[in-house]
């Protein structure tokens, strides 16, 4: 047996060994874990598939592990234009995934959660369902908006029959950076949290992630904003609760 043949056999054993682990129980691929919970025993070994284009069920069965792996530091800041222009005033209307135009003043006076989520199998439905669940928990006090990021995988949000989350039209990874909401929210100068220094020695946010979920929690007056990167549901709930109960938002400045 030549060395090349031996090498090919080894590669084949490794490849099919991985497939056997991932698809070890075909009937289990349809199972979905509760939020913030892993139902697989091998989630640590499967972490490399959390952003997989082929094995989307891994995120749905290992959301605790996947979220922990992808979670990053966020920031807390204030509206860059004060009361002169709030986040929802960055544009008069937005287009939903259903093709309808929606006036943005509908978000005036609400605690709001804006999320950008890449349309990856597993990750996309997980965060959409999380947002729908949270909307049901917090309505009518909190509004949720999802901006899908089209990463070329032909994955789309499957809306509930009576959706509570406003899902806007899909944007490419480059176009989402120019979306009026995202352009406004990412222009905020951080008071604390993850920051970088620009050429003018000014503090700025880290670049928006387009390969994982990013959330912005916004106070009802539109003045205080906090970002969270791939947060577990419990952490997102904690921050929403803080924004709801804190009248003067002094505590929001502490991550």
WOLINGI-V387346 format. One record per backbone hydrogen bond with DSSP energy under -1.0 kcal/mol. CO is the residue of the C=O (numbers start at 1). NH is the residue of the N-H. If there is no record, write none. Layout:
co=CO nh=NH
co=CO nh=NH
//
This chain:
co=2 nh=6
co=3 nh=7
co=4 nh=8
co=5 nh=9
co=6 nh=10
co=7 nh=11
co=8 nh=12
co=9 nh=13
co=10 nh=14
co=11 nh=15
co=12 nh=16
co=13 nh=17
co=14 nh=18
co=15 nh=19
co=16 nh=20
co=17 nh=21
co=18 nh=22
co=19 nh=23
co=21 nh=24
co=25 nh=28
co=26 nh=29
co=28 nh=31
co=34 nh=37
co=42 nh=46
co=46 nh=49
co=47 nh=50
co=49 nh=52
co=55 nh=58
co=56 nh=60
co=57 nh=61
co=58 nh=62
co=60 nh=33
co=61 nh=39
co=62 nh=66
co=63 nh=67
co=64 nh=68
co=65 nh=69
co=66 nh=70
co=67 nh=71
co=74 nh=194
co=75 nh=227
co=76 nh=191
co=76 nh=192
co=77 nh=225
co=79 nh=82
co=81 nh=84
co=86 nh=89
co=87 nh=90
co=92 nh=104
co=94 nh=102
co=95 nh=169
co=96 nh=99
co=100 nh=96
co=102 nh=94
co=104 nh=107
co=105 nh=108
co=107 nh=110
co=111 nh=143
co=112 nh=218
co=113 nh=145
co=114 nh=216
co=115 nh=147
co=116 nh=214
co=117 nh=149
co=118 nh=120
co=120 nh=124
co=122 nh=126
co=123 nh=127
co=124 nh=128
co=125 nh=129
co=126 nh=130
co=127 nh=131
co=128 nh=132
co=129 nh=133
co=130 nh=134
co=131 nh=135
co=132 nh=136
co=133 nh=137
co=134 nh=138
co=135 nh=139
co=138 nh=141
co=141 nh=111
co=143 nh=113
co=144 nh=166
co=145 nh=115
co=146 nh=168
co=147 nh=117
co=148 nh=171
co=149 nh=119
co=166 nh=146
co=167 nh=97
co=171 nh=150
co=172 nh=176
co=175 nh=178
co=179 nh=183
co=180 nh=184
co=181 nh=185
co=182 nh=186
co=192 nh=76
co=196 nh=204
co=198 nh=201
co=202 nh=198
co=204 nh=196
co=213 nh=230
co=214 nh=116
co=215 nh=228
co=216 nh=114
co=217 nh=226
co=218 nh=112
co=219 nh=222
co=223 nh=79
co=224 nh=219
co=225 nh=77
co=226 nh=217
co=228 nh=215
co=229 nh=72
co=232 nh=236
co=233 nh=237
co=234 nh=238
co=235 nh=239
co=236 nh=240
co=237 nh=241
co=238 nh=242
co=239 nh=243
co=240 nh=244
co=241 nh=245
co=242 nh=246
co=250 nh=253
co=251 nh=254
//
